[in-house]
């Protein structure tokens, strides 16, 4: 009996040790809970930013934390290394960026450095001057994802790939919805009005004479003046991945005060430049706005931006033998499911780089319909001896460029399948292109730069290149053209009736897959050690349990006999 009890005690010890190993290994896989959290940020104060920006940290733990030699990454400003400093339990400290002052238990000063970014940035806190994954304490991104140190935050399970807090407008702070409650997500944050806040105690010691001069200046320039006028410009249209220019230069202040500009593009992105550029990644209608301020008065103007899935296509054109005949024409096609606004789009012929036809305001082309333009209206000329035809967006960015060789008279060049053009003796202006006729002859020398990059151009056409050969990196129509041509091949006889309801955004899909794969790889690396220890513990436990059980059964069997 004593022997059996001894064996059972050993078995219990083995099981206890195994469970302890399993528990410790599982604890390694859990995300760490931050004690010191980034609690509130002001990175875009009203007026001049210098000396007004700050970051607030909060100790939500029950013990004091020594922050000596911690490093803070304040967006685009240099790292700030904490001096000898202890943050009390349930206490806050404000780090004032790019300004001088006397450090205290509630306020620290970085000294002269650099202002934080007003459009996008990261705030990262490390518990060492070595900025490794293990030393990362807290992390957030605002304005955009995929920024500096994001990979470290993902590995440390304190941020999610691509996540970011929407940008705050001028004078507003980013703050945790519940003080100290940080679950490492953009959903924990909100914007709060900080226009009346002055957290810098050094700024409150302004002497009376300076304060009086400042008040007189404000009274003369702002309080007694007239409000500014915001001018966002007319409504715009474009296609996905096209660069859209927003110009606020017509905004003005009657008192000639320098204005502050703030663009909101309607898709979560913002900019503070007077003239800004933006690229929309998805089709739809966006309401963009321009906010201007003179430091006291402000004004807001809006415009509608319509983004289409696909650009218009040069579907057919008729070159001429005689420039004065004006019998030539060009046909364009709208492959979209909706009416397309083509106001401001431009067509350029081969006669001169300065010879443009610009579509007037309120020009539209119906969904999946053709539009034929006579040369007598456009005053363009396409020579049968060969030349160049260019289609440009309203901002003069190249949308399509075709270089063609010499062709016989009275024949037209039509857009066909497989990203090529054909020569036909059966022109069909305004109607479906005829591609099954024996009169069709493929022209391999034609270069369509809306489909193929301009680097494939030969020396034969080099002198005809009026616009740079390389398409902008931000806009490559290759992906958009693939879907169009695949569907076009299946519907050659019914060119305008092909279905395009499922628009394939291949670029976005590839980026999403790549990002997902990258995150999974980092997650596997992060948890590999914990899983290895867990597996090893289970194996050891099983072996020990089997040995103990076998030994016990053997003893009982001997006792029985």
SEDREN-24859 format. One line per 3 residues: their letters; for each residue y negated, z, x of C-alpha. Coordinates in steps of 0.2 Angstrom, whole numbers. Layout:
N
A) Y:Z:X; ...
# end
This chain:
561
XXX) 0:0:0; -12:4:14; -8:-12:23
XXX) -11:-22:7; -28:-13:5; -33:-17:23
XXX) -29:-35:20; -39:-36:4; -54:-28:14
XXX) -53:-41:27; -53:-55:14; -68:-47:5
XXX) -77:-47:22; -73:-65:25; -79:-70:8
XXX) -95:-60:10; -99:-68:27; -96:-86:20
XXX) -107:-83:5; -121:-76:17; -119:-92:27
XXX) -120:-103:12; -136:-94:5; -145:-95:22
XXX) -141:-114:23; -147:-117:5; -163:-108:9
XXX) -167:-120:22; -168:-134:10; -181:-126:-1
XXX) -199:-131:1; -210:-118:8; -223:-109:-2
XXX) -240:-109:5; -249:-93:7; -266:-100:13
XXX) -271:-114:1; -285:-127:1; -294:-120:-15
XXX) -310:-130:-17; -320:-145:-8; -337:-152:-9
XXX) -337:-168:1; -350:-179:-8; -365:-167:-12
XXX) -381:-174:-20; -393:-183:-8; -391:-181:11
XXX) -373:-174:15; -377:-167:32; -375:-148:31
XXX) -370:-147:13; -352:-151:14; -339:-137:14
XXX) -320:-133:11; -314:-116:3; -298:-108:8
XXX) -289:-94:-2; -276:-81:4; -266:-79:-12
XXX) -253:-68:-3; -252:-49:-3; -255:-47:16
XXX) -270:-52:28; -267:-68:38; -273:-71:55
XXX) -281:-88:56; -285:-88:74; -282:-105:82
XXX) -278:-113:66; -284:-131:65; -292:-139:50
XXX) -293:-158:48; -309:-161:36; -307:-179:31
XXX) -316:-190:44; -324:-176:53; -317:-169:69
XXX) -303:-155:69; -311:-138:67; -301:-124:77
XXX) -303:-107:70; -311:-93:81; -304:-76:80
XXX) -303:-73:61; -293:-63:49; -293:-69:30
XXX) -290:-53:19; -277:-53:5; -284:-62:-11
XXX) -300:-67:-1; -309:-83:2; -318:-91:16
XXX) -329:-106:16; -329:-118:31; -346:-127:32
XXX) -345:-144:39; -357:-152:52; -369:-137:52
XXX) -373:-122:62; -374:-104:56; -368:-86:59
XXX) -349:-84:56; -345:-70:44; -330:-63:34
XXX) -334:-76:20; -342:-91:30; -337:-101:45
XXX) -347:-115:53; -340:-130:63; -357:-134:71
XXX) -364:-151:74; -349:-164:71; -348:-177:58
XXX) -349:-178:39; -333:-180:28; -329:-196:19
XXX) -336:-199:2; -323:-212:-4; -306:-206:3
XXX) -299:-194:15; -287:-180:19; -289:-161:21
XXX) -275:-154:31; -273:-136:38; -261:-132:53
XXX) -257:-115:60; -258:-121:78; -268:-134:88
XXX) -252:-143:89; -252:-154:73; -233:-156:70
XXX) -224:-156:54; -218:-138:56; -236:-132:59
XXX) -243:-140:43; -248:-126:31; -257:-136:17
XXX) -262:-154:13; -271:-164:0; -277:-183:-1
XXX) -291:-189:-11; -297:-207:-16; -281:-215:-10
XXX) -264:-212:-4; -255:-216:12; -267:-208:24
XXX) -267:-198:40; -253:-185:41; -245:-190:24
XXX) -228:-193:32; -229:-175:39; -233:-168:23
XXX) -219:-177:14; -207:-171:27; -213:-153:24
XXX) -211:-155:6; -229:-151:2; -235:-168:-4
XXX) -228:-184:-12; -229:-201:-5; -243:-211:-12
XXX) -250:-196:-22; -269:-193:-22; -283:-184:-31
XXX) -295:-196:-40; -312:-197:-31; -326:-185:-37
XXX) -343:-192:-41; -358:-187:-31; -362:-168:-33
XXX) -345:-164:-40; -332:-153:-31; -313:-155:-31
XXX) -305:-138:-36; -288:-131:-41; -287:-130:-60
XXX) -281:-112:-58; -287:-103:-42; -274:-102:-29
XXX) -261:-110:-40; -256:-125:-28; -240:-134:-32
XXX) -243:-148:-20; -248:-161:-32; -263:-170:-37
XXX) -260:-164:-55; -266:-146:-49; -283:-152:-46
XXX) -299:-156:-57; -317:-160:-54; -331:-147:-57
XXX) -350:-149:-57; -356:-142:-40; -374:-149:-41
XXX) -382:-132:-43; -371:-123:-30; -378:-119:-13
XXX) -363:-110:-4; -372:-110:13; -381:-94:15
XXX) -390:-101:30; -399:-113:19; -405:-99:8
XXX) -416:-92:22; -428:-107:21; -446:-101:24
XXX) -459:-101:11; -470:-115:19; -455:-127:21
XXX) -450:-123:3; -467:-127:-4; -468:-143:6
XXX) -451:-148:-1; -456:-144:-19; -472:-154:-17
XXX) -462:-169:-10; -450:-168:-25; -464:-166:-37
XXX) -473:-182:-30; -458:-193:-28; -446:-187:-42
XXX) -452:-175:-55; -468:-185:-58; -461:-202:-55
XXX) -451:-214:-66; -432:-215:-66; -423:-229:-57
XXX) -416:-244:-65; -397:-248:-62; -392:-266:-61
XXX) -373:-269:-60; -375:-288:-63; -366:-299:-75
XXX) -348:-298:-81; -335:-305:-69; -318:-313:-69
XXX) -305:-316:-56; -286:-315:-52; -275:-301:-45
XXX) -277:-299:-26; -294:-308:-26; -309:-300:-18
XXX) -322:-297:-31; -340:-293:-24; -351:-280:-34
XXX) -369:-282:-30; -381:-268:-35; -396:-274:-24
XXX) -406:-278:-40; -407:-260:-44; -424:-252:-40
XXX) -435:-237:-41; -452:-239:-48; -458:-225:-35
XXX) -450:-234:-21; -438:-220:-17; -422:-224:-8
XXX) -408:-224:-20; -390:-217:-19; -377:-229:-26
XXX) -360:-225:-33; -348:-239:-40; -333:-235:-51
XXX) -322:-250:-52; -313:-244:-67; -296:-243:-59
XXX) -298:-226:-51; -307:-233:-35; -325:-230:-30
XXX) -337:-235:-17; -355:-229:-12; -361:-245:-4
XXX) -375:-255:-12; -365:-271:-11; -346:-267:-12
XXX) -330:-277:-12; -314:-273:-22; -297:-280:-25
XXX) -288:-277:-42; -269:-277:-40; -265:-279:-59
XXX) -271:-290:-73; -282:-283:-87; -299:-279:-92
XXX) -309:-266:-82; -325:-258:-86; -334:-256:-69
XXX) -350:-245:-68; -365:-243:-56; -373:-226:-55
XXX) -390:-224:-45; -400:-209:-42; -416:-205:-33
XXX) -411:-187:-31; -418:-181:-47; -418:-195:-60
XXX) -403:-207:-62; -397:-222:-72; -380:-230:-76
XXX) -376:-249:-79; -359:-256:-83; -350:-273:-83
XXX) -333:-280:-88; -321:-287:-76; -307:-298:-82
XXX) -292:-300:-70; -280:-314:-74; -262:-314:-67
XXX) -263:-332:-60; -277:-344:-54; -280:-360:-62
XXX) -271:-375:-55; -277:-392:-49; -264:-402:-60
XXX) -270:-420:-57; -284:-430:-51; -289:-448:-49
XXX) -297:-455:-33; -309:-470:-34; -312:-485:-23
XXX) -330:-486:-27; -341:-471:-27; -353:-479:-39
XXX) -340:-482:-52; -339:-464:-58; -322:-467:-66
XXX) -313:-454:-57; -308:-437:-64; -300:-420:-60
XXX) -288:-410:-71; -286:-392:-70; -273:-381:-79
XXX) -273:-363:-85; -255:-356:-83; -260:-339:-91
XXX) -256:-333:-108; -274:-330:-112; -290:-339:-112
XXX) -298:-339:-95; -316:-337:-90; -320:-349:-76
XXX) -338:-347:-75; -344:-348:-57; -328:-357:-51
XXX) -332:-371:-39; -325:-388:-35; -329:-397:-18
XXX) -325:-415:-14; -322:-423:3; -340:-431:4
XXX) -349:-416:10; -345:-398:12; -362:-395:3
XXX) -357:-405:-12; -351:-393:-25; -348:-393:-44
XXX) -351:-376:-51; -344:-371:-68; -359:-365:-79
XXX) -360:-349:-87; -348:-346:-102; -335:-359:-96
XXX) -318:-356:-103; -301:-364:-103; -288:-361:-116
XXX) -271:-353:-113; -259:-365:-106; -271:-380:-108
XXX) -278:-393:-98; -296:-397:-94; -302:-414:-88
XXX) -319:-416:-78; -326:-433:-76; -334:-438:-60
XXX) -349:-444:-70; -352:-425:-75; -347:-416:-59
XXX) -355:-430:-47; -340:-428:-36; -331:-442:-27
XXX) -313:-443:-22; -310:-458:-10; -294:-468:-12
XXX) -294:-469:8; -290:-451:8; -299:-435:8
XXX) -300:-417:3; -301:-407:-13; -306:-389:-14
XXX) -305:-376:-28; -315:-360:-25; -318:-343:-33
XXX) -335:-338:-39; -338:-329:-22; -333:-345:-13
XXX) -316:-338:-8; -304:-353:-6; -292:-353:-21
XXX) -284:-370:-18; -286:-384:-5; -278:-402:-5
XXX) -278:-414:9; -272:-432:3; -269:-448:13
XXX) -274:-466:8; -267:-471:-9; -267:-488:-19
XXX) -280:-491:-32; -278:-485:-51; -266:-472:-47
XXX) -267:-453:-48; -260:-438:-39; -251:-426:-50
XXX) -244:-408:-47; -225:-408:-48; -211:-396:-43
XXX) -206:-388:-27; -224:-385:-22; -227:-403:-19
XXX) -238:-418:-26; -233:-435:-32; -242:-452:-33
XXX) -240:-460:-50; -246:-476:-59; -245:-467:-76
XXX) -260:-455:-76; -260:-443:-90; -277:-434:-91
XXX) -277:-420:-103; -258:-422:-106; -242:-416:-98
XXX) -239:-424:-81; -225:-437:-81; -213:-433:-67
XXX) -197:-443:-72; -204:-460:-71; -198:-472:-58
XXX) -217:-475:-53; -218:-458:-46; -218:-457:-27
XXX) -218:-441:-18; -232:-439:-5; -226:-428:9
XXX) -242:-430:19; -252:-421:6; -256:-403:11
XXX) -258:-391:-3; -266:-375:4; -264:-365:-12
XXX) -246:-365:-9; -243:-367:10; -254:-358:24
XXX) -267:-370:32; -259:-367:49; -246:-381:44
XXX) -260:-394:43; -259:-409:55; -272:-416:67
XXX) -273:-430:55; -283:-420:43; -292:-408:55
XXX) -309:-416:53; -308:-414:34; -307:-395:35
XXX) -324:-389:28; -317:-371:25; -308:-360:37
XXX) -289:-365:38; -282:-348:36; -282:-340:19
XXX) -289:-322:18; -275:-310:22; -279:-300:6
XXX) -275:-315:-5; -260:-325:-3; -255:-336:-18
XXX) -238:-339:-11; -230:-325:-22; -239:-330:-37
XXX) -235:-349:-35; -216:-345:-33; -214:-338:-51
XXX) -224:-353:-58; -214:-366:-49; -197:-358:-53
XXX) -202:-359:-71; -210:-376:-70; -194:-384:-62
XXX) -184:-378:-78; -196:-386:-89; -202:-402:-81
XXX) -202:-412:-98; -213:-398:-106; -225:-394:-93
XXX) -237:-384:-103; -224:-375:-114; -215:-366:-100
XXX) -213:-347:-102; -222:-335:-91; -221:-319:-101
XXX) -213:-310:-86; -225:-310:-72; -217:-305:-56
XXX) -227:-295:-45; -216:-297:-30; -228:-289:-17
XXX) -230:-273:-27; -211:-273:-30; -208:-274:-11
XXX) -221:-261:-7; -213:-249:-19; -196:-252:-13
XXX) -202:-250:5; -211:-234:1; -196:-227:-9
XXX) -184:-231:6; -196:-223:18; -197:-207:8
XXX) -178:-206:5; -176:-208:24; -188:-194:28
XXX) -180:-182:14; -163:-185:22; -169:-181:39
XXX) -178:-165:33; -162:-159:24; -149:-165:36
XXX) -148:-149:46; -146:-138:30; -132:-149:23
XXX) -123:-149:40; -124:-130:40; -118:-129:22
XXX) -103:-140:25; -98:-131:40; -99:-114:31
XXX) -88:-121:17; -75:-127:29; -74:-111:39
XXX) -74:-101:22; -59:-111:16; -49:-110:32
XXX) -52:-91:33; -47:-89:14; -32:-99:16
XXX) -26:-89:31; -29:-73:23; -20:-78:7
XXX) -5:-85:16; -4:-69:26; -5:-58:10
XXX) 8:-68:1; 20:-67:16; 18:-48:17
XXX) 22:-47:-1; 37:-58:0; 44:-48:14
XXX) 41:-32:5; 50:-39:-10; 66:-43:0
# end
